[in-house]
Amino acid sequence: MKRKNFSILFATVLVLSLSLIPVVPAMANGGGNGEVIEVLIDIKPGSEDNCINLESKGVVPVAVLTTDGFDASDVNPGTVVFAEYVSWVRWVMCDVDGDGDLDMLFHFKTQLLDLDESSTEATLTGETTDGQLIEGTDVVKMVP
């Protein structure tokens, strides 16, 4: 009887543990040509030095900017990864940089980012809706 109870307990713990792991988006590159499109990102829009306090229990906003050569609305949000963290809290289309174009603004939990005190930049990767790989990097400054 004890073994059966242990098995049920183990299965329950395993299911609960797995539910806490962010789902890694598929990076199938179905429609892309294998080349990576460099996109312009802005970490903490409106901030020049992009200070991040790793102890913060808040979020870090990161925008994929629409430019003459790239429309941010083409990004597939389900594929976006920032600083090796694959699960954003929320995203919205808005004009982050005041140029009249809609940009895609994500929010990521600060404490889950793969950054440390020595980090000087952070990268966002993902895919467009047709499977083209994208990547953008911006500077960061770690603060206590």
N, C-alpha and C positions, 0 to 999 in steps of 0.2 A: 504494500500500500504506500509506503514512503517513497519508493522509486517512482510510482505514478504521479504523486504529488510534486516531486522534484521535477519531473519532465514537464508538467503543466506550468510550474513556476518558471523554469528555464525558458520555455517557449514564450511565455508572457513577457519576460524580461527582454528576450531577443527582439520581439516585435516592437516593444516600446523603445528599445535602443535604436533600432533601425529607423523608426519614425522620426528620430531627432537628427538624422543625417540628411543634409540638404541633397536634393536630387541633382545629379550632374546632368546638364543639358546635353542632348545629342549634338555632336559636332560633325554631322554627316557630310557637309560640303556638297550636298546634292546638286545644286545648280551652279556652283562656283567653278572657276577654272584652276583652283589650287593656289592662286596668288592671293596675297593678303592686301586688302585695301587699308592704307594708313588713314585713320580718321582723327579729327581734332576733338580732344576731350578737354573738359574744364572741371577739375576737382575743386569743390567748394566755390562755385561760381560767385564772382564778386570779391573774392579774396585773392590778393596778389601772392601771398606766401603759402597758402594751402596748409595751414597748421592743423595737425591731427594729434589729439591727445588719446593715446591708446587705452587709457583707463576710462574714457568717456563711455557712458551707457547709452549714448545717442546714436545718431546716424551720420554718415558722410554722404553729401550729395555729389553726384558725378554726372556731368552732362555730356552727351554726344552731340556735337554742334553740327548744324546744317551749314554747308559751305557751298561755293559755286560748283564744286566737283562732287558733293555728296549730300544726299537727302537723309537726314536722321530718321525720318519716318520709315525708311527702308530697313531699319534694324529689327530683327526678330528678338523681342525682349526675353523670350524663353531660353536664348542661347548666351546671354550676357554674363560674363564673369569679370569681377573686379578684384584685384589684389588676391587672386586665387580663391576668392569667396564666390560661390555660385548661386547664391540665393538673395536677391534684392528684396527689400521690404516693400517698396512700391516704386512705380514709375509713372510719369506723366509727360505729355507733349506740351511744351510751353516755350515762349521766346525768352531764353535764358540770357542771351547777350544783347538784346535790344536792337537787333538788326532787321526785325520784321519777319524772320523765318522761324518756323517751329523747330525746336531742338528736343531731344529726348533726355529727360532728367530722371535719374535713378537715385534711390537712397539705399545705402548698405549699412548694416550694423557694424559700428566701429570695432567692437571687441572681437569680431569674427574675421576681420581682415588679416591676411598673412603679411603683416608689416611688423617691423621692430624699431627700436630706438635709432638704428643706423640707416633706416630707409630714407632715400632721397627722391625716389620716384615710384609711381604706381601705374600699373597697366590695366586697361580694360580690353577684353577680347570678346568676340561673338561672331554672329553671322547675320547677313541680310536675309530678307524673307525668301530670296532665291538661292540661298546657300553660300554666298560669297563670304569668305572670312574677312573679318575686320579687326583692327588693333589700333589702340591709341594710348599714349603715355603722357603723363604730366608730372611736374615736380611736386614733392610734398616736403613738409618740415615737421619733424616729430617734436612735440612739446610735452613737458611734464604735467 
